[in-house]
Amino acid sequence: MGPCRMVEEKIKNKAKEIGFDLFGIASCEPSFYLDYFRKWIEEKRYGEMRYLADERRAYPLEVFPWAKSVVVLGVNYNPGEIPPPEGKVGRIARYAMVKDYHKVIKGMLKRLFEEIKSILPGVRGKYFVDSSPFFEKELGMRAGLGWIGKNTLLINPRFGSYFFLGEIVLDYPLSPTPKEFEGCGDCDLCIQACPTGALSPYSLDPRKCIAYLTTVKKGKVEYPGNFLYGCDICQEVCPWNKGREKSKIFKPIEELINPGVEDIMKISFKDTVIRRSLLLRNLEVVRRNHGMVEGLL
């Protein structure tokens, strides 16, 4: 085993000790998806997420000229089986029914980076969770964590798509992890299941996506169904998410599992990613969808 490989194994072992479920290394080469990205920008699919239209995201070295490799990490957040909603309830996406993952994973990344600095004295680096200036899912694919599915999510053979990503950019040249490609084959259950038609094969129009409408878009919104915050429909129907192991780190907050529409006002969303102002706006939509009277907030 060469010196570079030994370094990779040490970092990988430390990552596992800290609690990361997935580990891989990506190069800093330009994005494979530049043409698609330019078309996506031209069609203004970013909606109110104007920051996503920065073409520098396709070129890691434009942002960090000193970068030599990117350690890409994943943390399973699958809460296990969620009972089907019954009655006049709202739904919250799985990623939002746990403690704020930004804080949890940022702490884990900080610990790992400290370990990396002890393995590689003098190494330069920067870590991110949900704020990477790159195409995060593509980095995950290039680091061997899985493939990008027809629902545009990164899918891992072991964990499906229910996992968070974090990255550590380093000025040390680690070898890219061989890619794992299973693929979606002929399956298009996610596309068929999307209630707003936001999906086509390997392409998403965020402006139609319930997750975008409920967590990002400002002002008045309309959408079908009972999701109060986020949306899991395209993940729930995915065969790769069936029967996967539960997260060891992220546990669902009981009150956030199919909360009753009349009980929302009593729930605390402290230490979660949920923005109360948006959730209360979305509550009016869900109340209307349930055929309930408006204006009781």
C-alpha positions in Angstrom: 0.0 0.0 0.0 1.5 3.3 -1.1 1.7 6.4 1.1 -1.3 8.1 -0.5 -3.4 5.1 -0.1 -2.4 4.8 3.6 -3.5 8.4 4.2 -6.8 7.7 2.5 -7.4 4.7 4.8 -6.5 6.6 7.9 -9.0 9.4 7.0 -11.7 6.8 6.1 -11.3 5.0 9.4 -11.5 8.3 11.3 -14.6 9.2 9.4 -16.2 5.9 10.3 -15.3 6.4 14.0 -16.9 9.8 14.0 -20.1 8.4 12.6 -20.1 9.0 8.8 -21.8 6.2 6.9 -20.3 7.0 3.5 -16.8 8.1 2.4 -15.3 8.8 -1.0 -12.8 11.1 -2.7 -13.5 13.2 -5.8 -11.1 15.1 -8.0 -11.4 18.8 -8.7 -12.1 18.6 -12.4 -14.8 20.7 -14.0 -18.4 19.5 -13.9 -19.7 16.9 -16.4 -23.0 18.7 -16.6 -22.0 22.1 -17.8 -24.1 22.1 -20.9 -27.2 20.9 -18.9 -26.4 23.6 -16.3 -26.3 26.4 -18.9 -29.7 25.2 -20.3 -31.1 25.1 -16.8 -30.0 28.7 -16.2 -31.3 29.8 -19.5 -34.8 28.4 -18.6 -34.5 30.1 -15.2 -35.3 26.9 -13.4 -33.6 28.2 -10.3 -36.7 30.2 -9.4 -35.9 32.3 -6.4 -32.6 30.4 -5.8 -30.6 32.9 -7.9 -27.4 31.9 -6.1 -27.6 28.5 -7.8 -27.1 30.1 -11.2 -23.4 30.9 -10.5 -21.4 29.1 -13.3 -18.3 29.0 -11.0 -20.0 26.1 -9.2 -19.1 24.0 -12.3 -15.4 24.7 -11.7 -14.1 23.8 -8.3 -10.7 25.4 -9.0 -12.3 28.7 -9.8 -13.5 28.9 -6.2 -10.5 27.2 -4.5 -7.4 27.4 -6.8 -5.4 25.6 -4.2 -7.7 22.5 -4.1 -6.3 19.1 -5.0 -9.1 16.8 -3.9 -12.5 16.7 -2.1 -13.4 14.2 0.6 -17.1 13.6 0.2 -19.1 12.1 3.2 -22.6 10.9 3.8 -24.7 10.4 6.9 -27.8 8.3 6.8 -31.0 10.1 8.1 -33.5 7.3 7.3 -36.0 7.3 10.3 -37.3 3.9 9.4 -41.0 3.2 8.6 -43.2 6.2 8.9 -46.9 5.3 9.4 -49.2 6.4 6.6 -51.0 9.7 7.3 -54.6 9.3 8.5 -57.2 12.0 8.9 -56.5 15.7 8.9 -52.8 15.7 9.3 -49.9 17.4 7.7 -46.6 15.8 6.6 -43.1 16.8 7.1 -40.2 15.6 5.0 -37.9 13.1 6.7 -34.9 15.4 6.6 -36.8 18.1 8.5 -38.3 15.8 11.2 -34.9 15.4 12.8 -32.5 17.8 14.6 -30.9 20.5 12.4 -28.5 18.5 10.3 -26.4 21.5 9.5 -25.3 21.8 13.1 -24.8 18.1 13.6 -22.8 17.4 10.5 -20.8 20.6 10.7 -19.6 19.4 14.1 -18.7 16.0 12.6 -16.8 17.6 9.7 -14.9 19.8 12.1 -13.8 16.8 14.1 -12.7 15.0 11.0 -10.8 17.9 9.7 -8.9 18.1 12.9 -8.0 14.5 12.5 -6.9 15.1 9.0 -4.7 17.9 10.1 -3.0 15.5 12.6 -2.5 13.0 9.7 -1.3 15.6 7.3 0.4 18.4 9.3 0.1 21.7 7.5 -2.7 20.6 5.2 -5.1 23.4 4.0 -8.8 22.7 3.8 -12.3 23.9 4.1 -15.5 22.0 5.0 -19.1 22.4 4.0 -22.6 21.0 4.7 -25.4 22.1 2.4 -23.4 25.2 1.5 -20.9 23.8 -0.9 -20.1 26.2 -3.8 -19.9 23.1 -6.1 -22.5 20.7 -7.6 -22.7 18.6 -4.4 -24.6 15.6 -5.8 -22.2 15.3 -8.7 -19.2 15.4 -6.3 -20.9 12.5 -4.5 -21.3 10.6 -7.7 -17.7 11.2 -8.7 -16.6 10.1 -5.2 -18.2 6.7 -5.7 -21.1 7.3 -3.3 -23.7 6.3 -5.9 -25.4 7.6 -9.0 -27.8 10.4 -9.8 -31.2 8.9 -10.3 -34.2 10.0 -12.5 -35.5 12.0 -9.5 -32.1 13.9 -9.6 -31.1 12.6 -6.2 -27.9 10.8 -5.3 -28.7 7.2 -4.8 -26.5 4.8 -2.8 -27.0 1.0 -3.1 -26.9 0.6 0.7 -28.8 3.7 1.9 -30.9 4.7 -1.0 -31.3 8.5 -1.2 -32.0 9.3 2.5 -28.6 10.6 3.4 -27.0 14.0 4.0 -23.8 15.1 2.3 -20.8 17.0 3.6 -17.4 17.9 1.9 -13.9 18.7 2.9 -11.8 20.4 0.3 -8.1 19.7 0.7 -4.9 20.9 -0.9 -3.5 17.3 -0.7 -3.8 15.1 -3.8 -5.9 12.0 -2.8 -6.9 9.4 -5.4 -10.5 9.6 -6.6 -12.7 6.7 -5.4 -13.9 4.3 -8.2 -17.4 5.2 -9.2 -20.4 2.9 -8.3 -23.1 2.9 -11.0 -26.2 0.8 -10.6 -28.7 3.0 -12.3 -32.5 3.3 -12.4 -33.0 1.0 -15.4 -36.5 1.2 -16.8 -38.0 2.4 -13.5 -39.8 5.7 -13.6 -41.9 5.5 -10.5 -40.7 8.8 -9.2 -41.7 10.6 -12.4 -45.2 9.0 -12.3 -45.7 9.8 -8.6 -44.7 13.5 -8.7 -48.1 15.3 -8.2 -46.9 18.5 -9.8 -45.1 17.2 -12.8 -41.8 18.6 -11.6 -39.8 15.6 -12.8 -38.7 14.3 -16.2 -35.9 11.7 -16.5 -32.8 13.0 -14.7 -34.2 16.5 -14.6 -36.1 18.6 -12.1 -38.0 21.9 -12.4 -37.7 23.3 -8.9 -40.4 25.9 -9.6 -43.0 23.0 -9.7 -41.4 21.0 -6.8 -43.4 20.8 -3.6 -40.1 20.8 -1.6 -39.2 24.1 -3.2 -42.6 25.6 -2.9 -42.8 24.8 0.8 -39.3 25.6 2.0 -37.9 28.3 -0.4 -40.5 30.2 -2.4 -41.8 33.4 -0.8 -45.3 34.7 -0.9 -48.5 32.8 -1.8 -48.2 29.2 -2.9 -50.6 26.5 -4.1 -49.8 22.8 -4.3 -51.7 19.5 -3.9 -51.5 17.2 -0.9 -50.7 17.5 2.8 -47.0 18.3 3.0 -46.3 21.1 5.4 -42.5 21.3 4.9 -40.5 19.6 2.1 -41.7 16.6 0.1 -40.6 12.9 0.1 -42.9 11.5 -2.6 -40.3 10.8 -5.2 -38.1 9.1 -2.6 -40.9 7.1 -1.0 -41.7 5.3 -4.2 -38.1 4.6 -5.1 -37.3 0.9 -4.8 -33.8 1.8 -3.6 -35.3 3.3 -0.4 -37.3 0.1 0.5 -36.1 -1.7 3.6 -33.0 0.3 4.3 -31.4 0.5 7.7 -32.3 3.3 10.1 -30.0 6.1 11.0 -27.9 5.7 14.1 -27.5 9.5 14.5 -30.7 11.1 13.4 -33.9 10.2 15.2 -37.3 11.5 14.2 -38.9 14.0 16.6 -42.2 12.3 17.5 -44.3 15.4 17.3 -43.2 16.0 13.7 -44.5 12.6 12.4 -47.8 13.3 10.7 -48.8 16.1 13.0 -52.5 16.9 13.3 -53.4 20.1 11.4 -55.1 21.5 14.6 -52.0 20.8 16.7 -49.3 22.6 14.6 -49.5 25.8 16.7 -48.5 23.8 19.8 -45.4 22.3 18.4 -41.9 23.7 18.9 -39.6 23.7 15.9 -36.5 24.7 17.9 -33.3 23.0 16.8 -34.8 21.9 13.5 -34.4 23.3 9.9 -38.1 24.2 9.8 -38.9 27.9 9.3 -42.0 28.5 11.3 -43.2 31.4 9.1 -43.2 29.2 6.0 -44.7 26.3 7.8 -47.7 28.4 9.0 -48.2 29.7 5.5 -48.1 26.2 4.2 -50.6 25.1 6.9 -53.2 27.3 5.2 -52.6 25.4 1.9 -53.0 22.0 3.6 -56.1 23.2 5.5 -57.7 24.1 2.2 -56.6 20.8 0.6 -58.3 19.1 3.6 -61.5 21.2 2.9 -61.1 23.0 6.2 -62.1 26.6 6.9 -59.4 29.2 6.4 -58.3 32.0 8.7 -58.1 30.2 12.0 -54.4 30.9 12.5 
